[in-house]
């Protein structure tokens, strides 16, 4: 009879341990991993967007440089002497 009560208490403690500690910790761990993965994906997208913006800015500067090179022969900058 004493063994039966002891086994019952051990089973109850094991049940509480599993359902109040192990399962919530595993769920929290998976949630944290998912959030980290999501944040990394967002950061990667942001980096790609910034690189794209830099490439577009470089192209715009290159086009402006071409246009100013062509026009540089037509216009002479001068300063007025007093």
C-alpha positions as CSV (number, residue, x, y, z in Angstrom):
1,X,0.0,0.0,0.0
2,X,2.8,2.4,0.8
3,X,4.5,1.6,-2.5
4,X,1.3,2.4,-4.3
5,X,1.1,5.8,-2.6
6,X,4.8,6.5,-3.3
7,X,4.4,5.6,-7.0
8,X,1.3,7.8,-7.2
9,X,3.2,10.8,-5.7
10,X,6.1,10.2,-8.0
11,X,3.8,10.0,-11.0
12,X,2.1,13.2,-9.9
13,X,5.4,15.0,-9.5
14,X,6.6,13.7,-12.9
15,X,3.4,14.9,-14.5
16,X,3.7,18.4,-13.0
17,X,7.4,18.6,-14.0
18,X,6.7,17.7,-17.6
19,X,3.6,19.9,-18.1
20,X,4.6,22.9,-16.0
21,X,8.3,23.1,-16.9
22,X,9.4,21.0,-19.9
23,X,6.6,21.8,-22.3
24,X,6.5,25.6,-21.6
25,X,10.2,25.9,-21.9
26,X,10.2,24.0,-25.2
27,X,7.4,26.2,-26.5
28,X,9.2,29.4,-25.4
29,X,12.4,28.2,-27.1
30,X,10.7,27.6,-30.4
31,X,9.0,31.0,-30.2
32,X,12.4,32.7,-29.6
33,X,14.0,30.8,-32.5
34,X,11.1,31.8,-34.8
35,X,11.4,35.5,-33.7
36,X,15.2,35.5,-34.3
37,X,14.8,33.9,-37.7
38,X,12.1,36.6,-38.6
39,X,14.4,39.4,-37.4
40,X,17.3,38.0,-39.4
41,X,15.1,37.9,-42.6
42,X,14.0,41.5,-42.0
43,X,17.6,42.6,-41.5
44,X,18.6,40.8,-44.7
45,X,15.8,42.5,-46.7
46,X,16.8,45.9,-45.3
47,X,20.4,45.3,-46.3
48,X,19.4,44.3,-49.8
49,X,17.2,47.4,-50.0
50,X,20.0,49.6,-48.9
51,X,22.4,48.0,-51.4
52,X,19.8,48.6,-54.2
53,X,19.5,52.2,-53.2
54,X,23.3,52.7,-53.2
55,X,23.5,51.1,-56.7
56,X,20.8,53.4,-58.0
57,X,22.5,56.4,-56.4
58,X,25.8,55.4,-58.0
59,X,24.1,55.1,-61.4
60,X,22.5,58.5,-61.0
61,X,25.9,60.0,-60.2
62,X,27.5,58.3,-63.1
63,X,24.8,59.7,-65.5
64,X,25.3,63.2,-64.0
65,X,29.0,62.9,-64.4
66,X,28.5,62.0,-68.1
67,X,26.2,64.9,-68.6
68,X,28.5,67.4,-67.0
69,X,31.5,66.1,-68.9
70,X,29.7,66.8,-72.2
71,X,28.6,70.2,-71.2
72,X,31.9,71.2,-69.7
73,X,33.3,72.2,-73.1
74,X,30.4,74.6,-73.8
75,X,30.5,76.7,-70.6
76,X,33.5,78.5,-69.1
77,X,33.2,79.5,-65.5
78,X,34.7,82.9,-64.6
79,X,35.0,85.2,-61.7
80,X,34.4,88.9,-62.0
81,X,37.4,90.9,-61.1
82,X,36.9,94.3,-59.3
